[in-house]
Amino acid sequence: MATIVPDQEPALNLREQIARIDKMQAEITQIKLNAKFEPWRVYLAAVASAVALFGAAAAFLKLIG
């Protein structure tokens, strides 16, 4: 069984904490980028659904009349 020298334990813990901080900073950057474009995604989804409804209504009216 391997034993950890007490002098090395805090350094390993510090490296682990730095890695967690770097990971969190990358996640925050990604969230900020996604939040910047989110309103446009909603707008484009609304436009796409309106176009689909308009196309369905046109096809229905053509079928009837």
URZI-V115182 format. One record per backbone hydrogen bond with DSSP energy under -0.5 kcal/mol. CO is the residue of the C=O (numbers start at 0). NH is the residue of the N-H. If there is no record, write none. Layout:
co=[CO/CO]
nh=[NH/NH]
This chain:
co=[4/4/5/7/8/9/10/11/12/13/14/15/16/17/18/19/20/21/22/23/24/25/26/27/28/29/30/31/32/33/34/36/37/38/39/40/41/42/43/44/45/46/47/48/49/50/51/52/53/54/55/56/57/58/59/60]
nh=[7/8/9/11/12/13/14/15/16/17/18/19/20/21/22/23/24/25/26/27/28/29/30/31/32/33/34/35/36/37/38/40/41/42/43/44/45/46/47/48/49/50/51/52/53/54/55/56/57/58/59/60/61/62/63/64]
